[in-house]
Amino acid sequence: MKTAPDRRVTKTFIDGYRVSTIFWGIAEYGPDKVFGTMLFVGNCYHDLAAWRCASWEEAEEQHERACAWVREQLANGALPPRPQRGCAGA
């Protein structure tokens, strides 16, 4: 599953942040949570937030909600705009 080409639902970059939604293929977070949307700084692999769901359709909707949340947080100053290069905590 780790290298399966069709497991990515979608990916969006917003002011230096990356919202990525994928099919995990395993229900690590509950019996119906096989898709995950995560928020990252740029291309770092330390997620800042994560959401889980059960279907491809829910994953697409969840991704759009996550993107809207990031934009809202940026507008409210809750996330710093354009994060510095590098990975915090790496």
Secondary structure, DSSP 8 states (H G I E B T S, - for coil): -TT-TT-EEEEEEETTEEEEEEE-SS-TTSTT--EEEEEEETT-S--SEEEEESSHHHHHHHHHHHHHHHHHHHHTTSS-SS--SS-TT-
